[in-house]
């Protein structure tokens, strides 16, 4: 897997995952919506740790700041 997520994108995803978890575990959001947010938060954490988002590949998005070589 080639990295396709930049640092800013990773930080935003981690912050959103923390917010989703906090909303769920403080019982602010419950039920099906709460479970969806927890699962989405887990996906955000996982994709942030590996710096790869499969949906970015499908849509051709790359937020990683790697430079291309001229060779």
Kinemage of the C-alpha trace (Angstrom):
@kinemage 1
@onewidth
@group {chain A} dominant
@subgroup {mainchain}
@vectorlist {calphas} color= white
{ca unk a 1} P 0.000 0.000 0.000
{ca unk a 2} L 1.302 3.384 -0.954
{ca unk a 3} L 0.613 6.199 1.496
{ca unk a 4} L -2.072 8.598 0.298
{ca unk a 5} L -2.822 10.598 3.466
{ca unk a 6} L -0.955 13.665 4.676
{ca unk a 7} L -0.325 14.662 8.288
{ca unk a 8} L -3.140 17.230 8.406
{ca unk a 9} L -5.623 14.645 7.150
{ca unk a 10} L -4.427 12.104 9.719
{ca unk a 11} L -4.711 14.597 12.597
{ca unk a 12} L -8.233 15.625 11.564
{ca unk a 13} L -9.326 11.981 11.409
{ca unk a 14} L -7.876 11.225 14.850
{ca unk a 15} L -9.589 14.275 16.362
{ca unk a 16} L -12.924 13.269 14.803
{ca unk a 17} L -12.508 9.731 16.136
{ca unk a 18} L -11.912 11.091 19.642
{ca unk a 19} L -14.998 13.310 19.379
{ca unk a 20} L -17.120 10.397 18.105
{ca unk a 21} L -15.898 8.199 20.950
{ca unk a 22} L -16.556 10.894 23.532
{ca unk a 23} L -20.085 11.450 22.220
{ca unk a 24} L -20.831 7.738 22.410
{ca unk a 25} L -19.224 6.934 25.764
{ca unk a 26} L -20.823 9.932 27.506
{ca unk a 27} L -24.219 8.752 26.212
{ca unk a 28} L -24.747 11.968 24.272
{ca unk a 29} L -25.367 9.930 21.127
{ca unk a 30} L -26.856 6.472 21.600
{ca unk a 31} L -28.501 3.725 19.617
{ca unk a 32} L -27.764 3.010 15.985
{ca unk a 33} L -26.264 6.431 15.311
{ca unk a 34} L -23.902 5.988 18.247
{ca unk a 35} L -22.713 2.621 16.975
{ca unk a 36} L -22.214 4.026 13.480
{ca unk a 37} L -20.095 6.851 14.913
{ca unk a 38} L -17.978 4.413 16.961
{ca unk a 39} L -17.374 2.215 13.905
{ca unk a 40} L -16.548 5.260 11.776
{ca unk a 41} L -14.173 6.465 14.487
{ca unk a 42} L -12.436 3.070 14.522
{ca unk a 43} L -12.022 3.227 10.749
{ca unk a 44} L -10.609 6.751 11.044
{ca unk a 45} L -8.067 5.597 13.644
{ca unk a 46} L -7.056 2.576 11.556
{ca unk a 47} L -6.633 4.552 8.339
{ca unk a 48} L -4.691 7.250 10.199
{ca unk a 49} L -2.275 4.719 11.649
{ca unk a 50} L -1.479 3.171 8.267
{ca unk a 51} L -1.701 6.489 6.322
{ca unk a 52} L -3.825 4.843 3.648
{ca unk a 53} L -7.466 5.368 2.735
{ca unk a 54} L -8.988 2.930 0.219
{ca unk a 55} L -11.643 5.469 -0.803
{ca unk a 56} L -8.909 7.955 -1.717
{ca unk a 57} L -7.512 5.362 -4.132
{ca unk a 58} L -10.907 4.864 -5.769
{ca unk a 59} L -11.436 8.613 -6.242
{ca unk a 60} L -7.809 9.390 -7.094
{ca unk a 61} L -7.223 11.636 -4.066
{ca unk a 62} L -3.765 11.992 -2.521
{ca unk a 63} L -3.199 14.363 0.403
{ca unk a 64} L 0.279 13.017 1.107
{ca unk a 65} L 2.960 15.646 0.563
{ca unk a 66} L 5.535 13.300 -0.980
{ca unk a 67} L 7.554 14.717 -3.822
{ca unk a 68} L 7.863 12.926 -7.162
{ca unk a 69} L 11.336 12.163 -8.425
{ca unk a 70} L 12.510 13.505 -11.769
{ca unk a 71} L 14.187 10.245 -12.788
